[in-house]
Amino acid sequence: MTAEFRVTVEDLKTGERQCMEFSPGDYLLVPFAPCYVAGVQAYPTSGTHVVTVKGHRPVAQARVIDGPSGGADPPPD
């Protein structure tokens, strides 16, 4: 299968970038310290993953800065 979308992550302090391509059925989870993935339970038969994230203490809302509208996209319905 070919990739259908690409995600680029940039460290705003160092300028370091990483780009990954994803295919249908993939998912992406990007935790930022102090938030971290503490565990993953996989159930291959059903295709279900239970991901435990700890340390979630956001100091600001995530925001879209480059979307189709050139700015913040409205939240999905």
PDB file of N, H, CA, C and O in Angstrom:
ATOM      1  N   MET A   1       0.832  -1.181   0.000  1.00  0.00           N
ATOM      2  CA  MET A   1       0.000   0.000   0.000  1.00  0.00           C
ATOM      3  C   MET A   1       0.876   1.244   0.000  1.00  0.00           C
ATOM      4  O   MET A   1       1.949   1.252   0.603  1.00  0.00           O
ATOM      5  N   THR A   2       0.428   2.275  -0.663  1.00  0.00           N
ATOM      6  H   THR A   2      -0.444   2.269  -1.153  1.00  0.00           H
ATOM      7  CA  THR A   2       1.199   3.516  -0.683  1.00  0.00           C
ATOM      8  C   THR A   2       0.721   4.449   0.415  1.00  0.00           C
ATOM      9  O   THR A   2      -0.411   4.354   0.888  1.00  0.00           O
ATOM     10  N   ALA A   3       1.596   5.340   0.803  1.00  0.00           N
ATOM     11  H   ALA A   3       2.516   5.417   0.418  1.00  0.00           H
ATOM     12  CA  ALA A   3       1.261   6.320   1.836  1.00  0.00           C
ATOM     13  C   ALA A   3       0.204   7.279   1.309  1.00  0.00           C
ATOM     14  O   ALA A   3       0.191   7.623   0.127  1.00  0.00           O
ATOM     15  N   GLU A   4      -0.676   7.702   2.195  1.00  0.00           N
ATOM     16  H   GLU A   4      -0.666   7.422   3.156  1.00  0.00           H
ATOM     17  CA  GLU A   4      -1.718   8.640   1.811  1.00  0.00           C
ATOM     18  C   GLU A   4      -1.571  10.000   2.464  1.00  0.00           C
ATOM     19  O   GLU A   4      -2.174  10.975   2.014  1.00  0.00           O
ATOM     20  N   PHE A   5      -0.773  10.076   3.522  1.00  0.00           N
ATOM     21  H   PHE A   5      -0.283   9.285   3.887  1.00  0.00           H
ATOM     22  CA  PHE A   5      -0.516  11.388   4.099  1.00  0.00           C
ATOM     23  C   PHE A   5       0.847  11.414   4.762  1.00  0.00           C
ATOM     24  O   PHE A   5       1.406  10.377   5.120  1.00  0.00           O
ATOM     25  N   ARG A   6       1.368  12.619   4.916  1.00  0.00           N
ATOM     26  H   ARG A   6       0.914  13.461   4.625  1.00  0.00           H
ATOM     27  CA  ARG A   6       2.701  12.831   5.476  1.00  0.00           C
ATOM     28  C   ARG A   6       2.563  13.794   6.653  1.00  0.00           C
ATOM     29  O   ARG A   6       1.805  14.762   6.600  1.00  0.00           O
ATOM     30  N   VAL A   7       3.311  13.506   7.713  1.00  0.00           N
ATOM     31  H   VAL A   7       3.927  12.719   7.756  1.00  0.00           H
ATOM     32  CA  VAL A   7       3.341  14.368   8.892  1.00  0.00           C
ATOM     33  C   VAL A   7       4.785  14.787   9.116  1.00  0.00           C
ATOM     34  O   VAL A   7       5.688  13.952   9.163  1.00  0.00           O
ATOM     35  N   THR A   8       4.990  16.096   9.255  1.00  0.00           N
ATOM     36  H   THR A   8       4.256  16.775   9.217  1.00  0.00           H
ATOM     37  CA  THR A   8       6.313  16.627   9.561  1.00  0.00           C
ATOM     38  C   THR A   8       6.249  17.271  10.942  1.00  0.00           C
ATOM     39  O   THR A   8       5.369  18.086  11.217  1.00  0.00           O
ATOM     40  N   VAL A   9       7.183  16.900  11.797  1.00  0.00           N
ATOM     41  H   VAL A   9       7.898  16.238  11.574  1.00  0.00           H
ATOM     42  CA  VAL A   9       7.264  17.452  13.144  1.00  0.00           C
ATOM     43  C   VAL A   9       8.564  18.225  13.238  1.00  0.00           C
ATOM     44  O   VAL A   9       9.618  17.740  12.826  1.00  0.00           O
ATOM     45  N   GLU A  10       8.484  19.444  13.789  1.00  0.00           N
ATOM     46  H   GLU A  10       7.628  19.838  14.123  1.00  0.00           H
ATOM     47  CA  GLU A  10       9.676  20.289  13.907  1.00  0.00           C
ATOM     48  C   GLU A  10       9.863  20.735  15.344  1.00  0.00           C
ATOM     49  O   GLU A  10       8.924  21.213  15.981  1.00  0.00           O
ATOM     50  N   ASP A  11      11.075  20.581  15.854  1.00  0.00           N
ATOM     51  H   ASP A  11      11.838  20.193  15.337  1.00  0.00           H
ATOM     52  CA  ASP A  11      11.431  21.096  17.169  1.00  0.00           C
ATOM     53  C   ASP A  11      11.685  22.586  16.994  1.00  0.00           C
ATOM     54  O   ASP A  11      12.642  22.978  16.326  1.00  0.00           O
ATOM     55  N   LEU A  12      10.841  23.413  17.584  1.00  0.00           N
ATOM     56  H   LEU A  12      10.064  23.094  18.126  1.00  0.00           H
ATOM     57  CA  LEU A  12      10.948  24.854  17.380  1.00  0.00           C
ATOM     58  C   LEU A  12      12.181  25.460  18.023  1.00  0.00           C
ATOM     59  O   LEU A  12      12.581  26.567  17.663  1.00  0.00           O
ATOM     60  N   LYS A  13      12.796  24.752  18.975  1.00  0.00           N
ATOM     61  H   LYS A  13      12.471  23.853  19.267  1.00  0.00           H
ATOM     62  CA  LYS A  13      14.014  25.269  19.606  1.00  0.00           C
ATOM     63  C   LYS A  13      15.260  24.937  18.793  1.00  0.00           C
ATOM     64  O   LYS A  13      16.144  25.779  18.635  1.00  0.00           O
ATOM     65  N   THR A  14      15.332  23.698  18.273  1.00  0.00           N
ATOM     66  H   THR A  14      14.614  23.014  18.401  1.00  0.00           H
ATOM     67  CA  THR A  14      16.546  23.273  17.576  1.00  0.00           C
ATOM     68  C   THR A  14      16.420  23.329  16.055  1.00  0.00           C
ATOM     69  O   THR A  14      17.427  23.335  15.348  1.00  0.00           O
ATOM     70  N   GLY A  15      15.194  23.370  15.554  1.00  0.00           N
ATOM     71  H   GLY A  15      14.376  23.365  16.129  1.00  0.00           H
ATOM     72  CA  GLY A  15      14.974  23.357  14.115  1.00  0.00           C
ATOM     73  C   GLY A  15      15.017  21.960  13.522  1.00  0.00           C
ATOM     74  O   GLY A  15      14.813  21.795  12.319  1.00  0.00           O
ATOM     75  N   GLU A  16      15.277  20.954  14.339  1.00  0.00           N
ATOM     76  H   GLU A  16      15.443  21.088  15.316  1.00  0.00           H
ATOM     77  CA  GLU A  16      15.324  19.575  13.859  1.00  0.00           C
ATOM     78  C   GLU A  16      13.931  19.153  13.388  1.00  0.00           C
ATOM     79  O   GLU A  16      12.929  19.443  14.042  1.00  0.00           O
ATOM     80  N   ARG A  17      13.883  18.465  12.243  1.00  0.00           N
ATOM     81  H   ARG A  17      14.696  18.230  11.711  1.00  0.00           H
ATOM     82  CA  ARG A  17      12.616  18.014  11.676  1.00  0.00           C
ATOM     83  C   ARG A  17      12.642  16.517  11.423  1.00  0.00           C
ATOM     84  O   ARG A  17      13.690  15.934  11.144  1.00  0.00           O
ATOM     85  N   GLN A  18      11.474  15.910  11.525  1.00  0.00           N
ATOM     86  H   GLN A  18      10.623  16.383  11.752  1.00  0.00           H
ATOM     87  CA  GLN A  18      11.318  14.515  11.153  1.00  0.00           C
ATOM     88  C   GLN A  18      10.026  14.404  10.369  1.00  0.00           C
ATOM     89  O   GLN A  18       9.005  14.975  10.752  1.00  0.00           O
ATOM     90  N   CYS A  19      10.074  13.670   9.277  1.00  0.00           N
ATOM     91  H   CYS A  19      10.904  13.206   8.966  1.00  0.00           H
ATOM     92  CA  CYS A  19       8.924  13.513   8.407  1.00  0.00           C
ATOM     93  C   CYS A  19       8.621  12.025   8.279  1.00  0.00           C
ATOM     94  O   CYS A  19       9.523  11.212   8.078  1.00  0.00           O
ATOM     95  N   MET A  20       7.342  11.678   8.396  1.00  0.00           N
ATOM     96  H   MET A  20       6.609  12.339   8.559  1.00  0.00           H
ATOM     97  CA  MET A  20       6.931  10.283   8.252  1.00  0.00           C
ATOM     98  C   MET A  20       5.703  10.225   7.356  1.00  0.00           C
ATOM     99  O   MET A  20       4.869  11.130   7.365  1.00  0.00           O
ATOM    100  N   GLU A  21       5.603   9.157   6.587  1.00  0.00           N
ATOM    101  H   GLU A  21       6.280   8.421   6.580  1.00  0.00           H
ATOM    102  CA  GLU A  21       4.437   8.942   5.734  1.00  0.00           C
ATOM    103  C   GLU A  21       3.612   7.791   6.298  1.00  0.00           C
ATOM    104  O   GLU A  21       4.155   6.825   6.833  1.00  0.00           O
ATOM    105  N   PHE A  22       2.298   7.910   6.169  1.00  0.00           N
ATOM    106  H   PHE A  22       1.858   8.695   5.733  1.00  0.00           H
ATOM    107  CA  PHE A  22       1.377   6.948   6.752  1.00  0.00           C
ATOM    108  C   PHE A  22       0.413   6.421   5.709  1.00  0.00           C
ATOM    109  O   PHE A  22       0.035   7.114   4.764  1.00  0.00           O
ATOM    110  N   SER A  23       0.025   5.166   5.915  1.00  0.00           N
ATOM    111  H   SER A  23       0.332   4.603   6.683  1.00  0.00           H
ATOM    112  CA  SER A  23      -0.914   4.479   5.029  1.00  0.00           C
ATOM    113  C   SER A  23      -2.235   4.267   5.767  1.00  0.00           C
ATOM    114  O   SER A  23      -2.291   4.435   6.985  1.00  0.00           O
ATOM    115  N   PRO A  24      -3.285   3.904   5.057  1.00  0.00           N
ATOM    116  CA  PRO A  24      -4.559   3.625   5.715  1.00  0.00           C
ATOM    117  C   PRO A  24      -4.375   2.591   6.828  1.00  0.00           C
ATOM    118  O   PRO A  24      -3.680   1.590   6.653  1.00  0.00           O
ATOM    119  N   GLY A  25      -5.001   2.848   7.957  1.00  0.00           N
ATOM    120  H   GLY A  25      -5.565   3.661   8.099  1.00  0.00           H
ATOM    121  CA  GLY A  25      -4.905   1.945   9.099  1.00  0.00           C
ATOM    122  C   GLY A  25      -3.833   2.322  10.097  1.00  0.00           C
ATOM    123  O   GLY A  25      -3.803   1.779  11.201  1.00  0.00           O
ATOM    124  N   ASP A  26      -2.939   3.255   9.731  1.00  0.00           N
ATOM    125  H   ASP A  26      -2.964   3.696   8.834  1.00  0.00           H
ATOM    126  CA  ASP A  26      -1.903   3.722  10.654  1.00  0.00           C
ATOM    127  C   ASP A  26      -2.475   4.765  11.609  1.00  0.00           C
ATOM    128  O   ASP A  26      -3.545   5.322  11.367  1.00  0.00           O
ATOM    129  N   TYR A  27      -1.757   5.020  12.683  1.00  0.00           N
ATOM    130  H   TYR A  27      -0.887   4.567  12.880  1.00  0.00           H
ATOM    131  CA  TYR A  27      -2.098   6.142  13.553  1.00  0.00           C
ATOM    132  C   TYR A  27      -0.822   6.747  14.093  1.00  0.00           C
ATOM    133  O   TYR A  27       0.246   6.137  14.039  1.00  0.00           O
ATOM    134  N   LEU A  28      -0.947   7.960  14.615  1.00  0.00           N
ATOM    135  H   LEU A  28      -1.815   8.456  14.658  1.00  0.00           H
ATOM    136  CA  LEU A  28       0.210   8.691  15.113  1.00  0.00           C
ATOM    137  C   LEU A  28      -0.149   9.282  16.463  1.00  0.00           C
ATOM    138  O   LEU A  28      -1.209   9.885  16.625  1.00  0.00           O
ATOM    139  N   LEU A  29       0.740   9.106  17.433  1.00  0.00           N
ATOM    140  H   LEU A  29       1.602   8.616  17.302  1.00  0.00           H
ATOM    141  CA  LEU A  29       0.574   9.696  18.751  1.00  0.00           C
ATOM    142  C   LEU A  29       1.879  10.395  19.072  1.00  0.00           C
ATOM    143  O   LEU A  29       2.938   9.768  19.062  1.00  0.00           O
ATOM    144  N   VAL A  30       1.816  11.688  19.357  1.00  0.00           N
ATOM    145  H   VAL A  30       0.955  12.197  19.366  1.00  0.00           H
ATOM    146  CA  VAL A  30       3.028  12.462  19.624  1.00  0.00           C
ATOM    147  C   VAL A  30       2.905  13.083  21.019  1.00  0.00           C
ATOM    148  O   VAL A  30       2.369  14.182  21.159  1.00  0.00           O
ATOM    149  N   PRO A  31       3.396  12.390  22.047  1.00  0.00           N
ATOM    150  CA  PRO A  31       3.363  12.971  23.383  1.00  0.00           C
ATOM    151  C   PRO A  31       4.574  13.884  23.620  1.00  0.00           C
ATOM    152  O   PRO A  31       5.669  13.612  23.127  1.00  0.00           O
ATOM    153  N   PHE A  32       4.374  14.937  24.356  1.00  0.00           N
ATOM    154  H   PHE A  32       3.485  15.158  24.756  1.00  0.00           H
ATOM    155  CA  PHE A  32       5.455  15.866  24.702  1.00  0.00           C
ATOM    156  C   PHE A  32       5.628  15.869  26.214  1.00  0.00           C
ATOM    157  O   PHE A  32       4.649  15.898  26.959  1.00  0.00           O
ATOM    158  N   ALA A  33       6.889  15.839  26.666  1.00  0.00           N
ATOM    159  H   ALA A  33       7.685  15.815  26.060  1.00  0.00           H
ATOM    160  CA  ALA A  33       7.196  15.817  28.096  1.00  0.00           C
ATOM    161  C   ALA A  33       6.483  16.969  28.803  1.00  0.00           C
ATOM    162  O   ALA A  33       6.473  18.088  28.290  1.00  0.00           O
ATOM    163  N   PRO A  34       5.901  16.725  29.941  1.00  0.00           N
ATOM    164  CA  PRO A  34       6.026  15.540  30.769  1.00  0.00           C
ATOM    165  C   PRO A  34       5.048  14.421  30.391  1.00  0.00           C
ATOM    166  O   PRO A  34       4.995  13.404  31.082  1.00  0.00           O
ATOM    167  N   CYS A  35       4.297  14.578  29.343  1.00  0.00           N
ATOM    168  H   CYS A  35       4.340  15.405  28.782  1.00  0.00           H
ATOM    169  CA  CYS A  35       3.355  13.562  28.881  1.00  0.00           C
ATOM    170  C   CYS A  35       4.134  12.422  28.221  1.00  0.00           C
ATOM    171  O   CYS A  35       5.076  12.671  27.469  1.00  0.00           O
ATOM    172  N   TYR A  36       3.742  11.162  28.501  1.00  0.00           N
ATOM    173  H   TYR A  36       2.976  10.959  29.112  1.00  0.00           H
ATOM    174  CA  TYR A  36       4.452  10.035  27.912  1.00  0.00           C
ATOM    175  C   TYR A  36       3.533   8.821  27.798  1.00  0.00           C
ATOM    176  O   TYR A  36       2.541   8.715  28.520  1.00  0.00           O
ATOM    177  N   VAL A  37       3.866   7.915  26.894  1.00  0.00           N
ATOM    178  H   VAL A  37       4.672   8.002  26.308  1.00  0.00           H
ATOM    179  CA  VAL A  37       3.132   6.665  26.735  1.00  0.00           C
ATOM    180  C   VAL A  37       3.649   5.701  27.800  1.00  0.00           C
ATOM    181  O   VAL A  37       4.817   5.315  27.791  1.00  0.00           O
ATOM    182  N   ALA A  38       2.763   5.320  28.715  1.00  0.00           N
ATOM    183  H   ALA A  38       1.813   5.634  28.723  1.00  0.00           H
ATOM    184  CA  ALA A  38       3.146   4.441  29.817  1.00  0.00           C
ATOM    185  C   ALA A  38       2.895   2.976  29.495  1.00  0.00           C
ATOM    186  O   ALA A  38       3.449   2.093  30.150  1.00  0.00           O
ATOM    187  N   GLY A  39       2.072   2.714  28.500  1.00  0.00           N
ATOM    188  H   GLY A  39       1.622   3.432  27.969  1.00  0.00           H
ATOM    189  CA  GLY A  39       1.803   1.327  28.150  1.00  0.00           C
ATOM    190  C   GLY A  39       0.907   1.218  26.936  1.00  0.00           C
ATOM    191  O   GLY A  39       0.127   2.123  26.639  1.00  0.00           O
ATOM    192  N   VAL A  40       1.025   0.102  26.238  1.00  0.00           N
ATOM    193  H   VAL A  40       1.658  -0.633  26.479  1.00  0.00           H
ATOM    194  CA  VAL A  40       0.178  -0.185  25.083  1.00  0.00           C
ATOM    195  C   VAL A  40      -0.270  -1.638  25.193  1.00  0.00           C
ATOM    196  O   VAL A  40       0.552  -2.540  25.356  1.00  0.00           O
ATOM    197  N   GLN A  41      -1.572  -1.855  25.101  1.00  0.00           N
ATOM    198  H   GLN A  41      -2.239  -1.122  24.969  1.00  0.00           H
ATOM    199  CA  GLN A  41      -2.121  -3.198  25.038  1.00  0.00           C
ATOM    200  C   GLN A  41      -2.652  -3.384  23.626  1.00  0.00           C
ATOM    201  O   GLN A  41      -3.477  -2.595  23.166  1.00  0.00           O
ATOM    202  N   ALA A  42      -2.192  -4.410  22.942  1.00  0.00           N
ATOM    203  H   ALA A  42      -1.522  -5.051  23.317  1.00  0.00           H
ATOM    204  CA  ALA A  42      -2.622  -4.671  21.571  1.00  0.00           C
ATOM    205  C   ALA A  42      -3.498  -5.909  21.526  1.00  0.00           C
ATOM    206  O   ALA A  42      -3.194  -6.932  22.139  1.00  0.00           O
ATOM    207  N   TYR A  43      -4.585  -5.794  20.792  1.00  0.00           N
ATOM    208  H   TYR A  43      -4.832  -4.963  20.294  1.00  0.00           H
ATOM    209  CA  TYR A  43      -5.507  -6.897  20.575  1.00  0.00           C
ATOM    210  C   TYR A  43      -5.576  -7.137  19.066  1.00  0.00           C
ATOM    211  O   TYR A  43      -6.452  -6.595  18.393  1.00  0.00           O
ATOM    212  N   PRO A  44      -4.654  -7.947  18.533  1.00  0.00           N
ATOM    213  CA  PRO A  44      -4.529  -8.123  17.084  1.00  0.00           C
ATOM    214  C   PRO A  44      -5.791  -8.627  16.395  1.00  0.00           C
ATOM    215  O   PRO A  44      -6.068  -8.244  15.258  1.00  0.00           O
ATOM    216  N   THR A  45      -6.552  -9.474  17.062  1.00  0.00           N
ATOM    217  H   THR A  45      -6.327  -9.785  17.985  1.00  0.00           H
ATOM    218  CA  THR A  45      -7.751 -10.030  16.430  1.00  0.00           C
ATOM    219  C   THR A  45      -8.761  -8.942  16.078  1.00  0.00           C
ATOM    220  O   THR A  45      -9.369  -8.975  15.008  1.00  0.00           O
ATOM    221  N   SER A  46      -8.938  -7.977  16.983  1.00  0.00           N
ATOM    222  H   SER A  46      -8.444  -7.950  17.852  1.00  0.00           H
ATOM    223  CA  SER A  46      -9.908  -6.907  16.739  1.00  0.00           C
ATOM    224  C   SER A  46      -9.271  -5.657  16.152  1.00  0.00           C
ATOM    225  O   SER A  46      -9.973  -4.746  15.713  1.00  0.00           O
ATOM    226  N   GLY A  47      -7.926  -5.610  16.142  1.00  0.00           N
ATOM    227  H   GLY A  47      -7.355  -6.350  16.498  1.00  0.00           H
ATOM    228  CA  GLY A  47      -7.246  -4.411  15.645  1.00  0.00           C
ATOM    229  C   GLY A  47      -7.310  -3.253  16.615  1.00  0.00           C
ATOM    230  O   GLY A  47      -7.164  -2.095  16.222  1.00  0.00           O
ATOM    231  N   THR A  48      -7.530  -3.562  17.888  1.00  0.00           N
ATOM    232  H   THR A  48      -7.649  -4.502  18.207  1.00  0.00           H
ATOM    233  CA  THR A  48      -7.672  -2.526  18.912  1.00  0.00           C
ATOM    234  C   THR A  48      -6.375  -2.364  19.696  1.00  0.00           C
ATOM    235  O   THR A  48      -5.715  -3.345  20.037  1.00  0.00           O
ATOM    236  N   HIS A  49      -6.019  -1.110  19.976  1.00  0.00           N
ATOM    237  H   HIS A  49      -6.555  -0.313  19.698  1.00  0.00           H
ATOM    238  CA  HIS A  49      -4.910  -0.789  20.865  1.00  0.00           C
ATOM    239  C   HIS A  49      -5.456   0.075  21.999  1.00  0.00           C
ATOM    240  O   HIS A  49      -6.231   1.003  21.765  1.00  0.00           O
ATOM    241  N   VAL A  50      -5.052  -0.234  23.207  1.00  0.00           N
ATOM    242  H   VAL A  50      -4.423  -0.988  23.397  1.00  0.00           H
ATOM    243  CA  VAL A  50      -5.365   0.612  24.354  1.00  0.00           C
ATOM    244  C   VAL A  50      -4.048   1.260  24.759  1.00  0.00           C
ATOM    245  O   VAL A  50      -3.122   0.581  25.203  1.00  0.00           O
ATOM    246  N   VAL A  51      -3.972   2.583  24.601  1.00  0.00           N
ATOM    247  H   VAL A  51      -4.724   3.135  24.240  1.00  0.00           H
ATOM    248  CA  VAL A  51      -2.745   3.328  24.871  1.00  0.00           C
ATOM    249  C   VAL A  51      -2.937   4.103  26.166  1.00  0.00           C
ATOM    250  O   VAL A  51      -3.876   4.889  26.292  1.00  0.00           O
ATOM    251  N   THR A  52      -2.048   3.883  27.126  1.00  0.00           N
ATOM    252  H   THR A  52      -1.284   3.245  27.023  1.00  0.00           H
ATOM    253  CA  THR A  52      -2.096   4.615  28.386  1.00  0.00           C
ATOM    254  C   THR A  52      -1.101   5.768  28.325  1.00  0.00           C
ATOM    255  O   THR A  52       0.101   5.565  28.153  1.00  0.00           O
ATOM    256  N   VAL A  53      -1.626   6.981  28.470  1.00  0.00           N
ATOM    257  H   VAL A  53      -2.603   7.146  28.609  1.00  0.00           H
ATOM    258  CA  VAL A  53      -0.801   8.190  28.447  1.00  0.00           C
ATOM    259  C   VAL A  53      -0.821   8.786  29.842  1.00  0.00           C
ATOM    260  O   VAL A  53      -1.888   9.008  30.415  1.00  0.00           O
ATOM    261  N   LYS A  54       0.365   9.047  30.392  1.00  0.00           N
ATOM    262  H   LYS A  54       1.232   8.867  29.926  1.00  0.00           H
ATOM    263  CA  LYS A  54       0.465   9.647  31.722  1.00  0.00           C
ATOM    264  C   LYS A  54       1.170  10.994  31.627  1.00  0.00           C
ATOM    265  O   LYS A  54       1.868  11.284  30.655  1.00  0.00           O
ATOM    266  N   GLY A  55       0.972  11.804  32.653  1.00  0.00           N
ATOM    267  H   GLY A  55       0.404  11.569  33.443  1.00  0.00           H
ATOM    268  CA  GLY A  55       1.639  13.104  32.726  1.00  0.00           C
ATOM    269  C   GLY A  55       1.003  14.185  31.878  1.00  0.00           C
ATOM    270  O   GLY A  55       1.648  15.188  31.572  1.00  0.00           O
ATOM    271  N   HIS A  56      -0.271  13.996  31.486  1.00  0.00           N
ATOM    272  H   HIS A  56      -0.794  13.181  31.735  1.00  0.00           H
ATOM    273  CA  HIS A  56      -0.934  14.980  30.627  1.00  0.00           C
ATOM    274  C   HIS A  56      -1.273  16.231  31.430  1.00  0.00           C
ATOM    275  O   HIS A  56      -2.210  16.239  32.227  1.00  0.00           O
ATOM    276  N   ARG A  57      -0.499  17.279  31.207  1.00  0.00           N
ATOM    277  H   ARG A  57       0.263  17.273  30.559  1.00  0.00           H
ATOM    278  CA  ARG A  57      -0.688  18.555  31.897  1.00  0.00           C
ATOM    279  C   ARG A  57      -0.477  19.688  30.893  1.00  0.00           C
ATOM    280  O   ARG A  57       0.527  20.397  30.962  1.00  0.00           O
ATOM    281  N   PRO A  58      -1.413  19.861  29.965  1.00  0.00           N
ATOM    282  CA  PRO A  58      -1.210  20.883  28.929  1.00  0.00           C
ATOM    283  C   PRO A  58      -1.192  22.286  29.524  1.00  0.00           C
ATOM    284  O   PRO A  58      -1.954  22.592  30.442  1.00  0.00           O
ATOM    285  N   VAL A  59      -0.325  23.125  28.997  1.00  0.00           N
ATOM    286  H   VAL A  59       0.293  22.877  28.252  1.00  0.00           H
ATOM    287  CA  VAL A  59      -0.266  24.524  29.438  1.00  0.00           C
ATOM    288  C   VAL A  59      -0.912  25.447  28.412  1.00  0.00           C
ATOM    289  O   VAL A  59      -1.119  26.630  28.684  1.00  0.00           O
ATOM    290  N   ALA A  60      -1.233  24.909  27.226  1.00  0.00           N
ATOM    291  H   ALA A  60      -1.065  23.949  27.005  1.00  0.00           H
ATOM    292  CA  ALA A  60      -1.896  25.696  26.183  1.00  0.00           C
ATOM    293  C   ALA A  60      -2.652  24.751  25.274  1.00  0.00           C
ATOM    294  O   ALA A  60      -2.355  23.557  25.220  1.00  0.00           O
ATOM    295  N   GLN A  61      -3.636  25.287  24.555  1.00  0.00           N
ATOM    296  H   GLN A  61      -3.877  26.257  24.598  1.00  0.00           H
ATOM    297  CA  GLN A  61      -4.382  24.505  23.573  1.00  0.00           C
ATOM    298  C   GLN A  61      -3.539  24.302  22.329  1.00  0.00           C
ATOM    299  O   GLN A  61      -2.835  25.212  21.892  1.00  0.00           O
ATOM    300  N   ALA A  62      -3.612  23.105  21.757  1.00  0.00           N
ATOM    301  H   ALA A  62      -4.184  22.366  22.112  1.00  0.00           H
ATOM    302  CA  ALA A  62      -2.967  22.869  20.455  1.00  0.00           C
ATOM    303  C   ALA A  62      -3.689  23.712  19.410  1.00  0.00           C
ATOM    304  O   ALA A  62      -4.880  23.993  19.545  1.00  0.00           O
ATOM    305  N   ARG A  63      -2.974  24.109  18.379  1.00  0.00           N
ATOM    306  H   ARG A  63      -2.006  23.881  18.269  1.00  0.00           H
ATOM    307  CA  ARG A  63      -3.597  24.956  17.359  1.00  0.00           C
ATOM    308  C   ARG A  63      -3.020  24.628  15.989  1.00  0.00           C
ATOM    309  O   ARG A  63      -1.858  24.243  15.860  1.00  0.00           O
ATOM    310  N   VAL A  64      -3.853  24.788  14.977  1.00  0.00           N
ATOM    311  H   VAL A  64      -4.797  25.101  15.082  1.00  0.00           H
ATOM    312  CA  VAL A  64      -3.432  24.591  13.598  1.00  0.00           C
ATOM    313  C   VAL A  64      -2.896  25.919  13.100  1.00  0.00           C
ATOM    314  O   VAL A  64      -3.579  26.937  13.212  1.00  0.00           O
ATOM    315  N   ILE A  65      -1.679  25.932  12.548  1.00  0.00           N
ATOM    316  H   ILE A  65      -1.125  25.105  12.457  1.00  0.00           H
ATOM    317  CA  ILE A  65      -1.128  27.190  12.053  1.00  0.00           C
ATOM    318  C   ILE A  65      -0.967  27.197  10.546  1.00  0.00           C
ATOM    319  O   ILE A  65      -0.624  28.226   9.964  1.00  0.00           O
ATOM    320  N   ASP A  66      -1.215  26.042   9.895  1.00  0.00           N
ATOM    321  H   ASP A  66      -1.493  25.206  10.368  1.00  0.00           H
ATOM    322  CA  ASP A  66      -1.075  25.978   8.449  1.00  0.00           C
ATOM    323  C   ASP A  66      -2.079  24.970   7.915  1.00  0.00           C
ATOM    324  O   ASP A  66      -1.758  23.794   7.745  1.00  0.00           O
ATOM    325  N   GLY A  67      -3.281  25.427   7.653  1.00  0.00           N
ATOM    326  H   GLY A  67      -3.542  26.383   7.791  1.00  0.00           H
ATOM    327  CA  GLY A  67      -4.318  24.531   7.152  1.00  0.00           C
ATOM    328  C   GLY A  67      -4.816  25.009   5.801  1.00  0.00           C
ATOM    329  O   GLY A  67      -4.319  26.002   5.270  1.00  0.00           O
ATOM    330  N   PRO A  68      -5.800  24.306   5.236  1.00  0.00           N
ATOM    331  CA  PRO A  68      -6.325  24.660   3.928  1.00  0.00           C
ATOM    332  C   PRO A  68      -6.828  26.103   3.860  1.00  0.00           C
ATOM    333  O   PRO A  68      -6.788  26.722   2.797  1.00  0.00           O
ATOM    334  N   SER A  69      -7.301  26.641   4.987  1.00  0.00           N
ATOM    335  H   SER A  69      -7.334  26.138   5.851  1.00  0.00           H
ATOM    336  CA  SER A  69      -7.818  27.999   4.992  1.00  0.00           C
ATOM    337  C   SER A  69      -6.711  29.032   5.220  1.00  0.00           C
ATOM    338  O   SER A  69      -6.964  30.237   5.241  1.00  0.00           O
ATOM    339  N   GLY A  70      -5.457  28.528   5.394  1.00  0.00           N
ATOM    340  H   GLY A  70      -5.252  27.549   5.377  1.00  0.00           H
ATOM    341  CA  GLY A  70      -4.337  29.440   5.627  1.00  0.00           C
ATOM    342  C   GLY A  70      -4.172  29.812   7.082  1.00  0.00           C
ATOM    343  O   GLY A  70      -3.246  30.538   7.441  1.00  0.00           O
ATOM    344  N   GLY A  71      -5.057  29.325   7.916  1.00  0.00           N
ATOM    345  H   GLY A  71      -5.810  28.735   7.624  1.00  0.00           H
ATOM    346  CA  GLY A  71      -4.990  29.620   9.336  1.00  0.00           C
ATOM    347  C   GLY A  71      -5.596  28.488  10.113  1.00  0.00           C
ATOM    348  O   GLY A  71      -5.592  27.342   9.663  1.00  0.00           O
ATOM    349  N   ALA A  72      -6.114  28.797  11.268  1.00  0.00           N
ATOM    350  H   ALA A  72      -6.118  29.727  11.633  1.00  0.00           H
ATOM    351  CA  ALA A  72      -6.696  27.755  12.112  1.00  0.00           C
ATOM    352  C   ALA A  72      -7.946  27.199  11.467  1.00  0.00           C
ATOM    353  O   ALA A  72      -8.835  27.950  11.066  1.00  0.00           O
ATOM    354  N   ASP A  73      -8.014  25.886  11.368  1.00  0.00           N
ATOM    355  H   ASP A  73      -7.292  25.276  11.694  1.00  0.00           H
ATOM    356  CA  ASP A  73      -9.199  25.231  10.835  1.00  0.00           C
ATOM    357  C   ASP A  73     -10.238  25.094  11.941  1.00  0.00           C
ATOM    358  O   ASP A  73      -9.888  24.904  13.105  1.00  0.00           O
ATOM    359  N   PRO A  74     -11.512  25.189  11.580  1.00  0.00           N
ATOM    360  CA  PRO A  74     -12.544  24.992  12.609  1.00  0.00           C
ATOM    361  C   PRO A  74     -12.534  23.538  13.062  1.00  0.00           C
ATOM    362  O   PRO A  74     -12.141  22.653  12.302  1.00  0.00           O
ATOM    363  N   PRO A  75     -12.969  23.284  14.308  1.00  0.00           N
ATOM    364  CA  PRO A  75     -13.011  21.904  14.772  1.00  0.00           C
ATOM    365  C   PRO A  75     -14.031  21.111  13.963  1.00  0.00           C
ATOM    366  O   PRO A  75     -15.019  21.678  13.497  1.00  0.00           O
ATOM    367  N   PRO A  76     -13.805  19.782  13.784  1.00  0.00           N
ATOM    368  CA  PRO A  76     -14.752  18.966  13.045  1.00  0.00           C
ATOM    369  C   PRO A  76     -16.058  18.825  13.808  1.00  0.00           C
ATOM    370  O   PRO A  76     -16.082  18.893  15.037  1.00  0.00           O
ATOM    371  N   ASP A  77     -17.143  18.627  13.070  1.00  0.00           N
ATOM    372  H   ASP A  77     -17.124  18.571  12.072  1.00  0.00           H
ATOM    373  CA  ASP A  77     -18.464  18.451  13.707  1.00  0.00           C
ATOM    374  C   ASP A  77     -18.603  17.086  14.302  1.00  0.00           C
ATOM    375  O   ASP A  77     -19.644  16.766  14.876  1.00  0.00           O
TER     376      ASP A  77
END
